Amino acid sequence: MDADLCIVGGGFTGLWAALHAKADDPGREVVLLEGHTVGFGASGRNGGFVSASLTHGLSNGLARFPDELDLLERWGRANLRGLVADVERYRIDCDLELTGELLPIVAPYQDSWLEEERELADRYGYEVEVFPDAAAMQAEVASPIYRGGIWTKGCGGVLDPARLAAGLLGAALGAGVRVHEHSPAQRLESAAGGIVVRAPGGAVRARRALLATSAFPPLVRSIRRYIAPVYDYVLVTEPLSPARRDAIGWRRRQGIADGGNQFHYYRLTRGDRILWGGFDAVYRFGGPVRDDLDEHEPTFARLAQNFLTTFPQLEGIRFTHRWGGAIDTCSRFSVFFGTAHRGRVAYATGYTGLGVAATRFGARVALDLLDGRSTEATRSRYVRRKPVPFPPEPLRTAVIQLTRNRLAAADRRDGRRGLWLGLLDRLGLGFDS
Ligand SMILES: Cc1cc2nc3c(=O)[nH]c(=O)nc-3n(C[C@H](O)[C@H](O)[C@H](O)COP(=O)(O)OP(=O)(O)OC[C@H]3O[C@@H](n4cnc5c(N)ncnc54)[C@H](O)[C@@H]3O)c2cc1C
């Protein structure tokens, strides 16, 4: 078939791109190819934290993009407002709750973070509420391991990501986007004035193509050096009984990400289940993305154990759902962009576990790159620069496993980061989330 724009990948990046391409120019023929079903990838299976940050938090932003952080914050907040507006405009029922993010601290070495986080939030204009000690924090959310905490408001909240994907699909179809599920694109070929996207049993001849395939094997080979698919796993409890619900407080329903290098993220769902994920980040040699990797017993067991350490009063609760998914990790922990086939193909990938809102921005920028539009964003270093690539295998596995081990060791040793993490920090590659 023929189209003006062919989008490959039906996650948030592809869906936002489809919707905004139609909003830019309703007459444009847009085709979206999705290898499985829309929302099959990270977009349909993530934690549901929706964040204004385009830099994986302020401290990571300051470490990596000090000259552009003011701009990035401005764009990120405008993007979050745009997401909220889109959810209203297209009447997407996705349980969006703008309850901000709560960081409970769980070890003595984290005590100083409360002041540091408050100072950083003040500097960038976020309202915060500090819980200075264990009693204050535990009155907010009842966990015996909490020593204090800080609640940042106005930075986002939580939503049901699968409902958002379904809603965006409905909006895209309503706008006239032609969506083909079970249509994996296999390769790209340059053609006169455009690009051909080949899939089994057919092809799309388009003027432009936008790749939105995240951690999956990319159609532009050079992307591989920048992306390591890292698996992250999630448990969900049965609905809390009224007694259990009372036993945890958490009346203001913030998204919670606790302190530590290996952290958990958790939130309440609409039906008052607890979604509980994170901690382990599993990379496998060669970076495969396969259905059988969606389950990982050792990680599920660790997550369940850590859950009960955090909420011992919920002993006996059942976990009714569990799953995993691949994160498109890159060394700068935020989306990067590129073009191929003489500017006829553009991509946005590398969100590194914080893409629910950032994909909307990524889609916008990728569309502007394809259209050759010069904007404040397309001119920025953030958009023009690539992350530091990962080394090839087997060094890639060695470096990632060493970093994971050292992060876990830092958590055991009062946060002391040691030689390897210190070196990464000095090179501007350290992870501090
Ligand atoms: C377990 C987990 C928890 C997370 N938690 C959060 C969170 O709480 N907050 C947050 O902001 N972010 C979170 N993320 C990250 C977030 O989900 C992603 O950044 C975001 O969904 C990326 O969207 P995407 O559209 O770029 O990629 P995806 O949603 O992965 O979409 C890519 C799509 O492309 C399709 N595809 C791949 N190759 C082809 C091909 N050749 N042809 C056709 N289709 C193809 C795939 O089937 C897939 O549907 C989490 C991710 C995971 C895995």
The ligand as an ORCA input file, in Angstrom:
! r2SCAN-3c Opt
* xyz 0 1
  C       8.257     -3.501     33.319
  C       8.393     -2.070     32.853
  C       8.065     -1.036     33.720
  C       8.154      0.291     33.301
  N       7.696      1.286     34.126
  C       7.610      2.552     33.672
  C       6.987      3.565     34.438
  O       6.452      3.300     35.533
  N       6.965      4.832     33.951
  C       7.519      5.141     32.740
  O       7.495      6.316     32.357
  N       8.067      4.189     31.961
  C       8.117      2.918     32.386
  N       8.629      1.945     31.576
  C       9.130      2.332     30.248
  C       8.011      2.628     29.266
  O       7.066      1.589     29.301
  C       8.626      2.760     27.863
  O       9.622      3.768     27.888
  C       7.627      3.118     26.779
  O       6.469      2.330     26.883
  C       8.283      2.949     25.422
  O       7.297      3.054     24.423
  P       7.672      2.717     22.924
  O       6.464      2.945     22.121
  O       8.900      3.466     22.543
  O       8.067      1.168     22.951
  P       7.141     -0.151     23.109
  O       5.972      0.105     23.949
  O       8.064     -1.254     23.512
  O       6.599     -0.391     21.664
  C       7.375     -0.930     20.624
  C       6.419     -1.719     19.756
  O       7.070     -2.023     18.525
  C       6.645     -3.313     18.126
  N       7.679     -3.782     17.180
  C       8.963     -4.071     17.455
  N       9.603     -4.414     16.328
  C       8.691     -4.346     15.311
  C       8.745     -4.560     13.929
  N       9.879     -4.931     13.317
  N       7.619     -4.386     13.181
  C       6.458     -4.000     13.781
  N       6.352     -3.777     15.108
  C       7.454     -3.935     15.865
  C       6.557     -4.096     19.399
  O       5.711     -5.227     19.271
  C       6.007     -3.051     20.373
  O       4.594     -3.091     20.462
  C       8.622      0.595     31.988
  C       8.968     -0.435     31.121
  C       8.857     -1.764     31.541
  C       9.222     -2.864     30.582
*
